Amino acid sequence: MTRTNQSFGIRYNTLKRYKLIMELYKSHKTEDIPDTVILRKYILPVYPISRTTFHTILCTPVNKEIAELEQIKDQQLRMSF
């Protein structure tokens, strides 16, 4: 399956947003604070997302996928020259 530049951009921006949400989550996460409280108090005022999306973000290997996208993009740039 070939990806267009637009689909690369959409996925890349989504992953960057996921990374920002993960950083916000990690900065407030302690053992005694549940994830739902972190979502409600700290993440929802900045990023209005659902709990399902929040759990999807927590399960996504963001750095790995960003690296894969950049590698594929580099390969496509080398092939076009």
Secondary structure, DSSP 4 states (H G I P E B T S, - for coil): ----HHHHHHHHHHHHHHHHHHHHHHHH--TTS-HHHHIIIIITTTS---HHHHHHHHHS-HHHHHHHHHHHHHHHHHHH-
